[in-house]
């Protein structure tokens, strides 16, 4: 089968590779869509921390935001999965340790992360092996595009939950990328008053086109009391800003990752009695995100700028973007052979 393989920093190609073996407890998925995110870019450029800790190494096959159809079920797997459109959990815990047993498999020290950690192959390929326990069936109303947005949706949902919002609370989201926009949409659907902070008018105009009218730059942000702040950016300075802007007794949620350490003044956190929460992965939010998309509480489809073929993945990861795609943040890859997608 064809798969996108990163062979070294900023070096990648589509290769013919052996298809996945059908193992007990697993299924093989025919991939229909795979999203590209900042983690994939950092794996491509060589900046991701896992590459420096030994948790990831080249060559590697990326892709953890995906949707597809189950084509084969291994021994011990319910055959009812065959032919179902699915997405799945990125985090594959061992199932035996105390973290897994407590329902925190996404923190398992021995976990695989599909397309990211410990060599589990990713979804920028025609086929993907997945443990059956990690699958989430998609309702008929969700097509491949929406199915591949479930993983970032799960991340955003966990961030919104961590903000502890009540209807009418005021939330500030830092960063108008895919996760930030999904956080804003989900929080708005839950009854919060949502504000969004971005760097430029292009991204903020796009946010306003989604109905997120309270979108600001640092120069125009109104001086309002924010009950919670979600940092969904990759800027090292913004967690500190979030702490300064949040109301005393409020919550700061960190889901973005900067390329260098972020400095937070713990004195401010103590004196304001602020709760700071970190969010890793969307595991615990996947099911609810899928439901939210399916019933129309939020519509993430406008976040997709373009869907391109596997041969164009390297160009996308290198930052090349067709101006005709517009300002939407998400790029999808269709890895199927031409004529089948």
C-alpha positions in Angstrom: 0.0 0.0 0.0 1.0 3.7 -0.3 2.0 5.6 2.8 3.5 8.9 3.6 6.9 8.4 5.4 9.0 11.1 7.1 12.6 9.9 6.7 14.3 12.8 8.5 13.8 16.5 9.4 12.0 18.2 6.5 12.4 15.1 4.4 9.5 12.9 3.4 8.0 10.9 0.5 5.2 8.6 -0.4 6.4 5.0 -0.3 5.1 1.6 -1.1 5.1 -0.2 2.2 3.8 -3.6 3.5 0.1 -3.4 4.5 -0.7 -3.9 8.2 -1.0 -7.4 9.6 -4.3 -8.4 11.1 -3.6 -9.1 14.7 -5.9 -10.4 17.5 -8.1 -7.7 19.0 -7.4 -5.3 16.1 -9.1 -4.1 13.0 -7.7 -2.8 9.7 -9.3 0.5 8.5 -9.4 1.8 5.0 -8.6 5.5 5.7 -10.8 8.0 4.0 -9.5 11.2 5.6 -6.6 12.3 7.8 -6.1 15.8 9.3 -2.8 17.6 9.6 -2.1 19.5 12.8 0.7 21.2 14.5 2.1 18.0 16.0 2.5 16.6 12.5 4.3 19.7 11.5 6.7 19.4 14.4 7.4 15.7 13.6 8.1 16.8 10.0 10.5 19.6 11.0 12.1 17.6 13.8 11.0 20.0 16.6 8.7 17.7 18.5 10.1 16.8 22.0 9.4 13.1 21.5 12.1 13.1 18.8 14.6 14.3 21.4 13.5 12.0 24.2 13.5 8.8 22.1 9.7 8.4 22.2 9.6 8.9 18.4 12.2 8.3 15.7 12.6 8.4 12.0 11.4 7.0 9.7 7.9 7.6 11.0 4.4 7.6 9.6 2.2 10.4 10.9 -1.6 10.9 11.0 -3.7 10.8 14.2 -6.9 12.7 13.1 -8.6 10.2 10.9 -11.8 8.6 9.7 -12.3 5.4 7.6 -14.2 2.2 7.1 -13.4 -1.1 8.8 -12.3 -3.6 6.1 -11.1 -6.5 8.3 -11.5 -7.7 11.9 -8.9 -9.8 13.7 -9.5 -12.7 16.0 -11.6 -11.8 19.1 -13.1 -8.7 17.4 -16.9 -8.4 17.0 -17.5 -8.9 13.2 -20.2 -6.2 13.5 -17.4 -3.6 13.1 -17.0 -4.7 9.4 -18.1 -2.0 7.0 -18.6 0.6 9.8 -17.3 4.1 9.4 -15.2 4.8 12.4 -12.7 7.1 14.0 -10.6 6.2 17.0 -8.6 7.1 20.1 -5.0 8.3 19.4 -3.8 7.1 22.8 -3.3 3.4 23.1 -2.5 2.5 26.7 -1.3 -0.9 27.9 -4.5 -1.6 29.7 -2.8 -3.1 32.8 -1.1 -0.3 34.7 -2.8 1.7 37.5 -3.4 4.7 35.1 -5.1 2.6 32.6 -7.1 0.8 35.2 -8.3 4.2 36.6 -9.5 5.2 33.1 -6.5 7.4 32.3 -5.0 5.3 29.5 -4.0 8.5 27.7 -1.4 9.0 30.4 0.0 5.4 30.4 3.8 5.5 30.5 3.9 2.7 27.9 1.2 4.0 25.6 1.4 4.1 21.9 0.1 7.2 20.2 -1.1 6.6 16.6 1.1 8.3 14.2 3.2 10.0 16.9 4.7 7.9 19.7 6.6 4.5 19.9 6.3 3.7 16.2 2.5 3.0 15.8 1.9 3.8 12.1 -0.4 6.7 11.4 -3.3 7.4 9.1 -1.5 9.1 6.2 -1.7 5.8 4.4 -4.3 3.7 2.7 -4.8 1.4 5.7 -4.4 1.7 9.4 -4.3 -0.9 12.2 -6.4 0.0 15.3 -7.3 -1.9 18.5 -11.0 -2.5 18.4 -11.4 -1.1 21.9 -10.2 2.3 20.7 -12.8 2.6 17.9 -15.7 5.0 17.9 -18.5 4.2 15.5 -19.8 7.3 13.5 -23.5 7.9 12.9 -24.6 8.1 9.3 -24.9 11.9 9.5 -21.1 12.2 9.8 -19.2 12.0 6.6 -15.4 11.4 6.4 -14.6 15.1 6.7 -16.5 15.5 10.0 -15.3 12.1 11.2 -11.7 13.2 10.9 -12.5 16.3 13.0 -13.6 14.2 15.9 -10.1 13.9 17.4 -9.5 17.7 17.6 -13.1 18.0 18.7 -12.4 15.7 21.6 -9.4 17.8 22.6 -11.4 21.0 22.5 -14.2 19.5 24.5 -11.9 18.4 27.2 -10.5 21.9 27.4 -14.0 23.4 27.6 -14.9 21.0 30.4 -11.7 21.8 32.2 -12.7 25.5 32.2 -15.6 24.7 34.4 -18.0 27.0 32.7 -21.6 27.7 33.7 -24.2 29.2 31.3 -23.5 33.0 31.1 -19.8 32.7 32.2 -17.3 34.7 30.2 -14.6 32.7 28.4 -11.5 34.0 26.6 -9.9 31.7 24.1 -6.3 32.5 23.1 -5.5 31.3 19.5 -7.9 31.1 16.5 -6.6 27.8 15.2 -8.6 24.6 14.8 -8.6 23.8 18.6 -9.2 27.4 19.6 -12.1 27.7 17.2 -13.6 24.4 18.3 -13.3 25.4 21.9 -15.1 28.7 21.1 -17.9 26.9 19.2 -18.4 24.3 21.9 -18.4 26.8 24.7 -20.9 29.0 22.8 -23.1 26.0 22.3 -23.0 25.5 26.1 -24.2 29.0 26.9 -21.0 30.8 27.6 -20.1 34.3 26.4 -17.0 33.6 24.3 -14.2 36.0 23.3 -11.4 35.1 21.0 -7.9 36.6 20.9 -5.8 36.4 17.7 -2.8 38.1 16.0 -4.3 39.3 12.8 -7.4 40.5 11.1 -7.4 37.6 8.6 -7.8 34.9 11.2 -10.2 37.0 13.3 -12.4 37.8 10.3 -12.7 34.1 9.6 -13.7 33.6 13.3 -16.4 36.2 13.0 -17.7 34.5 9.8 -18.4 31.5 12.1 -20.5 33.7 14.4 -17.7 34.3 16.9 -18.2 38.0 16.8 -16.2 38.9 19.9 -12.8 38.4 18.2 -10.0 40.7 19.2 -6.3 41.5 18.8 -4.2 42.4 21.8 -4.7 46.1 21.1 -8.5 45.8 20.9 -9.3 43.3 23.6 -11.7 44.9 26.0 -11.0 45.0 29.7 -13.5 42.5 30.9 -13.5 40.0 33.7 -13.0 36.5 32.3 -14.2 33.6 34.4 -11.9 31.2 32.4 -9.1 31.5 29.8 -8.1 28.7 27.5 -4.7 28.9 25.9 -4.9 27.1 22.6 -1.9 28.9 21.0 1.7 27.9 20.5 3.1 31.2 21.9 5.3 30.8 25.0 4.1 34.2 26.4 0.3 33.4 26.4 0.0 31.2 29.4 1.4 34.0 31.5 -1.1 36.4 29.8 -3.9 34.0 30.5 -3.0 34.0 34.2 -3.0 37.8 34.3 -6.4 38.1 32.5 -8.4 35.5 34.4 -10.6 36.6 37.2 -9.5 35.7 40.8 -10.9 32.2 41.6 -11.1 31.4 37.8 -9.5 28.7 35.7 -6.7 28.7 33.1 -6.6 25.8 30.7 -3.5 25.0 28.8 -3.9 22.9 25.7 -1.5 24.6 23.3 2.2 23.8 23.3 4.9 26.3 22.6 8.3 25.4 21.1 10.0 26.7 24.2 9.2 26.8 27.9 6.4 29.1 29.0 6.9 31.2 32.1 4.1 31.5 34.6 4.4 33.5 37.8 3.1 31.2 40.5 2.8 34.2 42.8 -0.1 35.5 40.6 -1.7 32.1 40.6 -1.5 31.9 44.4 -2.7 35.4 45.1 -5.6 35.1 42.7 -6.4 31.6 43.8 -6.5 30.4 40.2 -6.8 26.8 39.1 -4.4 25.9 36.2 -5.3 22.8 34.2 -3.3 21.0 31.5 -5.0 18.9 28.8 -3.3 16.1 26.9 -5.3 14.4 24.3 -9.0 14.1 23.4 -9.6 10.5 24.6 -12.3 11.4 27.2 -14.0 13.8 24.9 -14.3 11.8 21.7 -17.7 10.4 22.2 -19.3 13.7 23.2 -17.6 15.5 20.4 -19.0 13.0 17.9 -22.5 13.5 19.4 -22.1 17.3 19.3 -21.2 17.2 15.6 -24.0 14.6 14.8 -26.8 16.6 16.3 -25.6 19.9 14.9 -24.7 21.6 18.2 -21.6 22.9 16.4 -20.7 22.8 12.7 -16.9 22.3 12.3 -17.0 21.8 8.5 -16.0 25.4 7.7 -12.7 24.8 9.5 -11.5 22.7 6.6 -9.7 24.8 4.0 -8.9 22.0 1.6 -8.6 18.3 1.1 -5.5 17.2 -0.9 -4.0 13.9 -2.0 -1.2 12.0 -0.3 1.4 13.3 -2.7 0.8 16.8 -1.5 1.3 16.1 2.2 5.0 17.1 2.3 4.1 20.5 0.7 1.4 21.1 3.3 3.7 20.2 6.2 6.3 22.5 4.8 3.8 25.4 5.1 2.9 25.8 1.4 -0.7 26.9 1.1 -2.7 27.7 -1.9 -4.2 31.2 -1.5 -7.4 29.9 -3.1 -8.0 27.8 0.0 -8.8 30.8 2.1 -8.2 31.4 5.8 -9.7 28.2 7.3 -7.1 26.5 9.5 -7.4 22.7 8.8 -6.0 20.7 5.9 -7.2 17.2 5.2 -5.4 14.5 3.3 -7.3 11.9 1.3 -4.9 8.9 1.1 -7.0 6.7 -1.2 -5.8 6.0 -4.7 -7.0 8.5 -7.3 -10.4 7.5 -8.6 -11.5 6.0 -5.2 -12.2 9.2 -3.3 
